[in-house]
Amino acid sequence: MSSFTDYKIFLCSRTTLSLYYLLLTYNNNLIFYTTMFFILFYRFATSKGYWTDLYVQYFVRQVGERKAPEINRGKSDCLNISPCWLMFAAAFNQMLYCFKCAVGYYGRVKGMNLLIDAFLKKTQCDCQVVNLGAGLDTTFWRLKDENIMPKKFFEVDFPMIVARKIHNIKTKPPLSKPLIETHSTDALLLDGHSLDSDRYCIIGADLRDLPTLEEKLKKFQINPELPTLFLSECVLVYMTPEQSSKLVHWVADAFPTAMFINYEQVNMNDRFGEIMIENLQRRQCNLAGVDLCQSLDSQKERFLSAGWESANALDMMTVYNMLPQEDVARIECLEFLDEKELLQQLLQHYCICWAVKDKLNLGLSQIGF
């Protein structure tokens, strides 16, 4: 079978998980579908009220939302991919959504935003942000609304994902308007795999190809002398340890004042972690960089051995307990949580690690929870 469209699978409860496994089996599409899976879940969680995001609706239609007749016939103006994906989306809504995952995503979003905002405050927004493997992330638009934008916000991802995002930006005025408002000329510089404005730039590139990545960032006027925040969320784990180490080493060498925030798996050497890995491997989804996800210490050592001055790491259970507890209590009332122990295990197997270099002595090492 040459593509997902070759499959004529009708949705029923017995085929839901099989369809999910089928999607993950196709390595050429794995990263795209992983991106879409995340943004779909993200959209669903915002609709439940876990957090607010005014822009995710322009990247993916709400699961369960009533579709126009042409959508029901297999034509999608929001995803522009096969009918198989739409069935997967519905299946996701019916069987794969769970409260534990929503709480985990809540901790991830709130934890990352807390550190991002602290960096912007510390640098007084006289800085850059580079989101590595950004997917369909909406952080730029949030920062624009909150009036805490950096001098320039860069996003990097595989060309096929970047092309999807550029299409959404071009066709959705609420996404394009903030770019135009912050741009000094009438026209944005764009092609199929890049879009550049004064304050926002998205680049199609493979993070494993450092020479090309560096060339493209320079082409779009990244300034190594500015304090620069690098973000990655479940990105480095898909690279080999050698590849991710080269990436964080390059950042440390090229940007004398910088912070790197990495969200991904941790404690993968215990039984719960082993089961997570085995489940992914059965779906042909191999975590090439899992060896660096053995502990909080191994996460920190990745950065310290690459030339970063300091590194900190916390598992997501700890982060969750350090978030404003009034809001935590609010989201815990949204839906019934039946297995608190499983939630705790899940949160203990993800972490946020952040590392700094501070040539300008801005006090970046003071940033934390």
C-alpha positions in Angstrom: 0.0 0.0 0.0 1.5 3.3 -1.1 -0.3 5.7 1.3 -2.8 6.0 4.1 -5.5 6.8 1.5 -5.2 3.2 0.3 -6.9 2.1 3.5 -10.7 2.0 3.6 -11.2 1.6 7.3 -14.5 2.3 8.9 -14.5 3.6 12.5 -15.8 1.2 15.1 -14.6 0.6 18.7 -12.8 -2.6 17.7 -10.6 -0.9 15.1 -9.7 2.3 16.9 -6.5 1.1 18.5 -5.5 -0.9 15.4 -5.9 2.3 13.3 -3.6 4.1 15.7 -1.0 1.4 15.5 -1.3 1.5 11.7 -0.6 5.2 11.6 2.5 4.8 13.7 3.9 2.0 11.6 4.5 4.3 8.6 7.9 5.8 9.5 7.8 8.4 6.7 4.7 9.9 8.2 5.5 9.2 11.9 6.7 12.7 12.8 3.9 14.4 10.9 1.2 12.3 12.6 3.0 12.6 16.0 2.7 16.4 15.6 -0.9 16.2 14.6 -1.7 13.8 17.5 -0.2 16.3 20.0 -2.0 19.4 18.5 -5.2 17.4 18.4 -4.9 16.5 22.1 -3.8 20.0 22.9 -6.9 21.4 21.2 -9.1 19.0 23.0 -7.7 19.8 26.4 -8.2 23.6 25.8 -11.8 22.9 25.0 -12.2 21.2 28.3 -10.8 24.3 30.1 -7.4 23.1 31.3 -5.8 26.2 29.9 -6.6 29.0 27.3 -5.2 29.1 23.8 -7.0 31.4 21.3 -5.0 30.3 18.3 -4.8 26.5 18.3 -8.3 26.4 16.7 -6.7 27.8 13.5 -4.4 24.8 13.2 -6.8 21.9 13.9 -10.5 21.4 14.1 -11.9 20.4 17.4 -12.4 16.7 17.7 -16.1 15.9 17.9 -17.0 19.3 16.4 -19.8 19.1 13.8 -18.3 19.0 10.4 -19.7 20.4 7.2 -21.0 17.9 4.7 -17.9 18.1 2.5 -15.8 17.2 5.6 -18.0 14.2 6.2 -17.4 13.1 2.7 -13.6 13.1 3.3 -12.6 16.6 2.3 -10.8 18.6 5.1 -10.1 22.3 4.9 -8.4 22.2 8.3 -5.9 19.3 7.8 -5.8 18.6 4.1 -4.8 15.0 4.7 -6.4 11.7 4.1 -9.8 10.5 5.4 -7.9 8.0 7.4 -6.6 10.8 9.6 -10.2 12.1 10.2 -11.2 8.6 11.4 -8.2 8.5 13.6 -9.2 11.9 15.1 -12.6 10.6 15.9 -11.2 7.4 17.4 -8.8 9.5 19.5 -11.8 11.4 20.9 -13.6 8.2 21.7 -10.9 6.0 23.2 -7.5 7.6 23.6 -8.4 10.7 25.6 -8.0 10.4 29.4 -7.8 12.8 32.3 -4.4 11.7 33.3 -2.9 12.7 29.9 -4.7 16.1 30.1 -3.3 16.8 33.5 0.2 15.8 32.2 -0.2 18.2 29.2 -1.4 20.9 31.6 1.8 20.6 33.7 3.9 20.6 30.5 2.2 23.8 29.1 2.3 25.7 32.4 5.8 24.6 33.3 7.3 25.6 30.0 5.4 28.9 29.9 6.6 29.8 33.4 10.3 29.4 32.3 9.8 31.1 29.0 8.1 34.1 30.6 10.9 34.3 33.3 13.6 34.4 30.6 11.8 37.2 28.8 11.4 39.1 32.0 15.0 38.6 33.0 16.2 39.9 29.6 13.5 42.6 29.4 12.5 41.0 26.0 15.9 42.2 24.5 16.4 38.6 23.3 15.6 35.9 20.8 13.7 32.7 21.1 14.4 29.6 18.9 11.8 26.8 19.1 13.4 23.6 17.9 10.9 21.1 16.5 8.1 23.6 17.0 5.4 21.8 15.3 2.1 23.8 15.4 3.1 25.6 18.6 1.3 28.9 19.3 3.7 30.5 21.7 4.5 33.4 19.4 0.9 34.5 19.3 0.5 34.2 23.0 3.5 36.4 23.6 2.2 38.9 21.1 -1.1 39.1 22.9 0.6 39.5 26.3 3.0 42.1 25.0 6.1 40.2 26.0 7.5 39.4 22.6 11.3 38.9 22.1 13.1 40.8 19.4 12.5 37.8 17.1 10.9 34.4 17.5 12.3 31.6 15.4 10.7 28.2 14.8 12.4 25.2 13.2 10.9 21.9 12.1 10.9 19.4 9.3 9.9 21.0 5.9 6.6 19.0 5.6 5.5 20.3 9.0 6.6 23.9 8.2 4.8 23.8 4.9 1.6 22.8 6.8 2.0 25.7 9.3 2.8 28.3 6.7 -0.4 27.3 4.8 -2.4 27.9 8.0 -0.7 31.2 8.6 -1.4 32.4 5.1 -5.0 31.3 5.1 -6.0 32.3 8.6 -6.1 36.1 9.2 -5.9 35.8 13.0 -2.5 34.1 12.5 -1.2 36.3 9.8 -2.3 39.6 11.2 0.1 39.7 14.2 3.0 39.0 11.8 1.9 41.9 9.5 1.4 44.2 12.4 4.9 43.7 13.6 6.5 43.8 10.2 8.1 47.0 8.7 7.3 46.3 5.0 4.2 45.4 3.1 5.4 41.9 2.1 6.6 38.9 4.1 9.5 36.9 2.8 8.2 33.4 2.2 8.6 30.2 0.2 7.2 26.7 0.6 9.5 25.9 3.6 10.2 29.2 5.2 8.5 32.5 6.2 10.3 35.5 7.6 9.1 38.8 9.1 10.7 41.3 11.5 9.6 39.5 14.6 8.7 35.9 13.5 10.5 33.4 11.3 9.7 29.7 10.6 12.3 27.5 8.9 12.2 24.1 7.4 15.3 22.2 8.4 16.5 18.9 9.9 18.0 19.5 13.3 20.5 16.7 12.7 22.0 18.7 9.8 23.8 21.4 11.8 25.6 23.1 8.9 22.3 23.7 7.1 20.5 24.7 10.2 23.2 27.3 11.1 23.2 28.6 7.5 19.4 29.1 7.5 19.3 30.8 10.9 22.1 33.2 9.7 20.1 33.8 6.5 17.2 35.1 8.5 19.4 37.3 10.7 19.7 35.4 14.0 22.0 37.4 16.3 24.4 35.2 18.3 25.2 38.2 20.6 21.7 38.6 21.8 20.5 36.5 24.8 18.8 33.5 23.2 16.3 31.0 24.5 16.2 27.6 22.9 13.2 25.4 23.4 12.7 21.7 22.6 9.7 19.5 23.7 10.0 15.7 23.0 12.5 16.4 20.2 16.0 15.4 21.4 14.8 12.0 22.4 14.1 11.2 18.7 17.8 12.0 17.9 20.7 9.7 18.7 22.7 10.8 21.8 25.5 11.8 19.5 23.2 14.0 17.4 21.5 15.7 20.3 24.9 16.3 22.0 26.3 17.9 18.9 23.2 20.2 18.8 23.4 21.4 22.4 27.2 21.7 22.0 26.7 23.9 18.9 24.3 26.1 20.8 26.7 26.5 23.7 29.5 27.4 21.4 27.6 29.8 19.1 25.5 31.7 21.7 27.5 33.0 24.7 24.4 34.1 26.6 21.7 31.5 26.3 19.2 29.3 28.0 18.0 25.9 26.7 14.8 24.4 28.0 14.2 20.7 27.2 11.0 18.7 28.0 11.1 15.0 27.5 11.1 11.5 29.1 13.1 10.6 32.2 13.6 7.7 34.6 13.3 5.3 31.7 15.4 2.6 33.3 12.7 1.5 35.8 9.9 -0.9 35.0 7.4 1.7 34.1 9.9 3.3 31.8 10.7 0.0 30.2 7.0 -0.6 29.5 6.7 2.8 27.9 9.6 2.0 25.6 8.3 -1.5 24.8 4.9 -0.1 23.9 6.4 2.4 21.5 8.7 -0.1 19.9 5.8 -2.4 19.2 4.4 0.5 17.2 7.6 1.0 15.3 8.3 4.2 17.2 11.9 4.0 18.5 13.3 6.6 20.9 16.8 6.9 19.5 18.0 9.1 22.4 16.5 7.2 25.3 19.9 6.5 26.8 20.1 10.1 27.9 16.7 9.9 29.6 17.7 7.5 32.3 17.7 10.0 35.2 17.6 13.7 36.0 21.4 13.5 36.3 21.8 12.1 32.8 19.6 14.9 31.5 21.7 17.5 33.2 25.0 15.9 32.1 24.0 16.1 28.5 24.3 19.9 28.8 27.1 20.2 31.3 29.4 18.0 29.1 28.6 20.2 26.1 29.9 23.4 27.7 26.9 24.8 29.5 27.7 26.6 32.8 24.9 25.1 34.9 21.9 22.8 34.4 18.8 21.9 36.5 16.1 19.3 36.0 12.8 18.4 37.8 10.4 15.6 37.0 6.9 16.7 36.1 5.4 15.5 39.4 7.6 18.0 41.2 6.8 20.7 38.7 3.1 20.0 39.0 3.3 20.4 42.7 5.1 23.8 42.3 2.5 25.3 40.0 -0.1 27.7 41.5 -2.2 25.3 43.6 -5.4 27.3 43.2 -5.3 26.6 39.5 -4.2 23.0 40.0 -7.3 22.5 42.2 -9.4 24.0 39.5 -8.3 21.7 36.7 -8.5 18.6 39.0 -12.2 19.3 39.3 -12.8 19.4 35.6 -13.1 15.6 35.2 -13.0 12.6 37.5 -9.6 11.2 38.3 -9.8 7.5 39.2 -6.2 6.4 39.3 -4.0 9.0 41.0 -1.1 6.6 41.4 -1.0 6.1 37.6 -1.0 9.9 37.1 1.9 10.2 39.6 3.9 7.5 37.7 3.3 9.2 34.4 4.4 12.6 35.7 7.5 11.0 37.3 8.6 9.8 33.8 8.7 13.2 32.1 10.9 16.2 33.1 11.9 19.7 32.3 15.7 20.3 32.1 17.1 23.8 31.7 20.7 24.9 31.2 22.3 28.4 31.0 25.3 30.2 29.8 25.5 33.8 31.0 28.4 35.8 29.5 26.4 39.1 30.0 25.8 38.3 33.7 22.0 38.8 33.4 21.3 36.4 36.3 19.9 33.6 34.0 20.9 31.0 36.6 18.3 32.5 39.0 15.5 31.3 36.6 13.6 28.4 37.9 10.4 27.2 39.7 
